[in-house]
Amino acid sequence: MPRKPRFFLPNVPVHIIIRGNSRKAIFAEVSDYQMYLALLKEGSEACESKIHAYVLMTNHVHLLVSANHPQNLSKLPQYVGRKYVPFFNKKYNCSGTLWEGRFKATSIDGDSYLLSCYRYIELNPVRAGMVEKTEEYLWSSYAANALGASDLLVSPHPLYLDLGADIEERLRYYREGFNNMMEKDLIEKIRASVQTGTPLGNEKFRDEIESLLGVKVGQNKRGRPIKHKKGIKGY
């Protein structure tokens, strides 16, 4: 059966999930995480892609990425994988692929869901019970996006920059979005969208994407968009 083609658009953010084969670990030691992040930085430059948020979990990776040339979004995981797999296999005397298959991905309606995806990605370690607080996890973009830590891998999205008039206001507003856990229905909506490749947004957003691409994308069934509380749009 032929693979379903990927459909991305210029500068529209995409949520990508890369999973280990049979949910097996793809990181075992600190040096593995460090190597993957170094390759991700190298790959983002080679593929002219901007990484806005990320988290490296034990057996999978989440990325929030955009690019002027959308074909580069598919090239980025391939670039990193071609270099990381030989490194991992040689180090641990393994063979074969590390990956479950093709990565999962979906386009994100920035105006409504971009900050929700930031939060979903960086809260993964808390939901998994690995840490109690987001800032305790070392292998995510939270320190950069919420605390202002230096991270050369992270490129702020324009909508993230619009959160505040200056860096302190922006960081404070961003942190406030993590005061409470995400609503269950929003979590499920994000998970379903990336698993099926259905654009995450309202029907207008999906219609616009399908019109621009000239194809149907994701699931045929459409759900009702999540309503966000006034004053914290996107969270």
N, C-alpha and C positions, 0 to 999 in steps of 0.2 A: 504494500500500500504506500503510495507516494506521501512524502512529508508535506504537511500543511505549510505554505509559505509564511514568512514573517511579514507583517505590515506595520511599519513605523513611519512617523512623519517628522519633518525637520523641527527640532527644538521642542517637540512635545515630550515631556518626561515619561520615562518607562520604568516600571517596577520589574526587576529581574530576580528570579530565584534559581540558583544552581545547587543541585542536591548530589550528595555522595551516592554511589551505586549501592542499592539495597539498604540505604540509610546508614551506611558504614561511615566511620570517622574519616574526614579528610584533613583534619588537623590533630596532631598528637602532642606536640611540644611548642613552646613559645617561638622557636625558630621557624616553625611551619607557618604560623600566623604572620610572622615578620616577612617571610619570603613571599607569601601570597600578596600581602599589601604592597611590597616593593614591585612585584610583577603587575599588580593592578595599576599602580602609578605609571609604570612604564607603558602598559597597554593603553591606558587612557590617553597618553600623549601620542603614541603611535597611531591610535584609531581616532584621534581628535574627538574624544568623548569627555563629557563633564560629569563627574560623580558628585552628587549632591548629598547622598546619605548612604551608609553601608553598615552591615554587621556581619562578622564572621562567627558563625555558630560551629559547634563541633562537627556536624555532618552536613551543613549547608551554608550558603551565602545569600544575603539579600543586598541588592544594589538599587539605587534610584539614580537614573542616568538620563542624559539628553545629549543630542548631537546635531550639528548643522546638517550633516549627511547621515540620514537615518540608517543606511546600510552598515554604518560603522558600529551600530549598537549590537549587531549580531557578531561582528568581528571581534569585539572586545573580549567576551568569554572564551572564544576560540583562541585568541592570542595568549591569554593568561593560561588556559588549560594546556596548550602545547608545551609550555615551559614548566608549569608546576607539576604536571603528572610525571615526567621523567625524574624531576627532583625528588618527589615523594616516593616513587617506586625504587629508585636507587637507594635512598636513605633507609627504607624499611624492607628492602629485599622483596619487593612485590612485583607484579606484572599486570598488564591490562589496564583498562580505563578506571578512573576513579568515579566517573559521573554516572548518574542514574540514566541519563539519556540527554536529549536536547533540553536546554534550559527553558523554564517557564517565564512568560513575560506578558505584560499588558500596558497599554498606554493610559496615562493619567490625565484627567481633567484638572489642570493646575488650579483654576479658580476655586474649585469646590473640594478637591481631595488631595492636593499636593502635600499640605502639612499633615494631613492624616496619615499619609504614607511615610513621611519622615518619622512620625511618632510610632507607627506600627513597626517599622524596621528597627528603630533604636530601643523599643520596649521588648523585643524578642527575648533577651536574656532574663528579664524579669518574669515574663509569662512562663518561661521554661523553668523557673525556680533556680536559676544559676546564681542570681544575685538578688538582693532585696531592693537595691536602688540602681537606677540606670547608670549613674556616674561610677558605680563600682566595677562595671564591665570594661575591660581594656580594649576590646577589639571591635569598636564601633565608632561612628562619627559623632556620637553624642557630646563628647568633650569639646569638639570643635564647634558644633552648632549651638550648644546650650551654655558652654562655659568659656568659649573664646580661645580654647587651646589651639596651638599651632598644629595644623594637619595639612600637609601639602597635597594630599589626595583629594581633599574636599574643595569643590567649587560651589560657592553659594548661588542658589537659583535666584533670579530677579524677584520672585514673590517672597522668598525668604528675606531678601534685603529690604523689602517694603514693610517688614514687621515693625521697624522703628526708625526714627530719624537719625539715631546714632547707634553705635555698636552696643552700648550698655542697655539701651531701651530694647533693642532687638533681642539680645540674649535674655533679658528678663521676661519679655513676652513669650519667647520660645519655651523657656523653662516652665512658665505657668501652664502650658499645655500638658505637662507631665505630672501635674498635681494629683490627677485622678486617673485610674485605669480607663482604657478605652471601652466604649460600649460594645457589648457582645455582637450586636447586629452589624455594627460597622466593621469589626474584626472579620466576621464571616463574609461580608460583602467584599472586602479586600482580598481575602483568601480565594473566594470563588472567582473573582475577576482574573487573578493571575494564573490560576489553574486552568481556566478555560480560554484565556487570551481575550476575554471580553473587555473592551475599554471601560475604565472605571470613571463613570460620570453619569450625567443625566441623559435622557434620550436624545436631546438636541446635540450633545457632544458626540454620542455614538453615530447619529445620523450624519453629522459633519464629517467624521472620519470615514464612514462608508461611502459618502459622496465623493470625497477627495481621492480615495483609493479605488473606487469603482467596484468594490467587493463587499460581501457580508463578512463580518468579523465576529468571533466569539459565539456565544449562545444565542439562539433565536428568541428565547424567553427573556423578557425584560422585567426587572423588578422596579419598585419605587425607589427613587433616590433618597439617600439618608439626609435628614434635616439637621443642620448644625445650629447650635445655640448662638443667638445674637451676640456679637462681640468677640467670638472665638471661631470665626469662619475657618473651615478646613480642619479643625481639631475634633 
